[in-house]
């Protein structure tokens, strides 16, 4: 079903929950993988995805279709992911644990990691990037979104995104080269 | 010598997997969370009204009382004030009060007419026609 039809259905009284579940069916997987590339563990990604969709449920009655539905959902998911990382980093500062080391340990012990050695190293390199740069990198590298799409979601200029991706790519490349 | 890892040669695939039936379970959990949140919101909004309602009634009652007293005071206030002033004048030592405004003959005349029998209203009328406003303003009540 098209987004427009889903939104129409959502706006019909009594059909809100049914339409929302159709939206969840359509987008939850894409949103999960988007979040999973930014947030270092499955459990945290699960929490962020739930918060994202609860916010979407609250916000849908006032959604005015100025943006596409998926752009709007991606924006919520990205903001939720970045807020989560900020909070996690702050908490680790107060508990005197090294957040980057903690993330590396999480990757090593992740039961849901299926990649080979090179892919594990790539993940470690990606998680060394600052969160916003990491977001841009994964959206372009893994999700293969166009700069225009990323620009709409992150509300950043295409030029700034290209520069951000270029810097991220160079950092990842030199991390991989120096890791062997 | 170990080979360097080149980012361009790494297979670009998603290296993560998911627990079995993850999205089905996620949808159930999400719906439960939304239901819980809606119930909480409903209780919160009902609770808020329950707290506010009696306080609002109390404030309204006070406001009504204040408005009522204000109107009663304003409607009866003028008359009350004039009575109070007349009585004050009548109960004070009248001769002593108005003596500085009169000449000797007028004082004698006043004493002869037995001032004590004069009512406050008569006294006011007398002052109104025989004493100018500037002199009245010097009276020490």
Interface residues (C-beta under 8 A of the other chain):
Chain A: X17 X21 X24 X25 X28 X29 X32 X33 X36 X42 X46 X49 X50 X53 X54 X57 X110 X112 X113 X114 X115 X118 X119 X120 X121 X122 X123 X141 X142 X169 X172 X173 X176 X177 X179 X180
Chain B: X2 X3 X4 X5 X6 X7 X10 X11 X12 X13 X14 X15 X16 X17 X18 X19 X23 X26 X27 X29 X30 X31 X33 X34 X37
